[in-house]
């Protein structure tokens, strides 16, 4: 017992426990951030675990040592609670900024997502001085160590390739910037733009850099998809299609990707922010088998795979999956080049055979089961269409599919682009 009491009273031991509790809370919170990145409400179980770990961390620090036995220290409790809330708010800002309705303060913090955590260094030093207790020192040291690691890993690996902007890219950029592109770039933190006597270049992302934050650039600022991201989205589309072909899974281009292939002569929509492919599950090609193969292949081939079974969604991203404990830190990234792979199934709806999905998409009608779908013959058997320079599976009747989804699909609708930015770019798109 004396040995146990001595251990519990040991300053290094208490600092170590405080550090480990913070790291567990941090990891759980990072896992939670995958939900807002996909516009999904966090699961109750994940939220509960994260909240309980945060409470345990604060309680451990705030309860006085066994030797003093005088109860909790409410001043340290308040300080640490505030410190964690502010720091986690900073950490979460890039994920929250995926939502087009996020506020300007979130956008500001997201713009500095790589370095903003270091703004908490001064509060950590003040807290360590004000509360000379090993437990709180352990938590603060772990928090700052994580932020330093995050910052320097990005600074060391952020080597980018220069791309030339196409004429239409420049026209849209100029329209949004009202002719003053450099000021516009500084205002919105568009660090990828490089200015020289030769013109404007785009310092593009790759597997070893964070993705361009084109959820901000395309959805909020109304810019074209960056040239590097267009290139990576093409790679991602054909990689996933190849995987599904190898598994003999029926799949087809859908949504905005199909719209670009049909209306824009096989190109991406100029403001596209992801690739949409759908696939059919049945007795031979089950959800679990497809999800497992894609997860295993993605890990081997360097693509990050996130599975949301309840939503019938598999998110496949261009960035390289990291090993534990860094795997979930990708949820701190400001952008994401991704492909949304959505499951359909055959069903009978009001006497007609349909293919249906569990989540709403465009104007797809509600089926008898309460899902969303369309007549099977519109989709199956699949055909092919030219997309980004190659042929890829598409619905059997792509134009009718698009009419079902979007009604008048020939009219330009700026899906997910803010109304103000959409109006600014419209002249560049219609000339």
Secondary structure, 3 states (H helix, E strand, C coil): CHHHHHHHHCHHHHHHHHHHHHHHHHHHHHHHHHHHHCCCCCCHHHHHHHHHHHHHHHHHHHECCCCCCCCECHHHHHHHHHHHHHHHHHHHHHHHCCCCCCCHHHHHHHHCCCCHHHHHHHHHHHHHHHCCCHHHHHHHHHHHHHHHHHHHHHHHHCCCEEEECCHHHHHHHHHHHCCCHHHHHHHCCCCCEEEECCEEEEEECCCCCCCCCHHHHHHHCCCCCCHHHHHHHHHHHHHHHHHHHHCCCCEEECHHHHHHHHHCCCCCCCCCCCEEEEEEECCCCCHHHHHHHHHHHHHHHCCEEEEEHHHCEEEEECCCCCCCCCHHHHHHCCCCCEEEEEEEEEEEECCEEEEEECCCCCCCEECCCCCEEEEHHHHCCCEEEEECCEEEEECCCHHHHHHHHHCCCCCCCCCCCCHHHHHHHHHHHHC
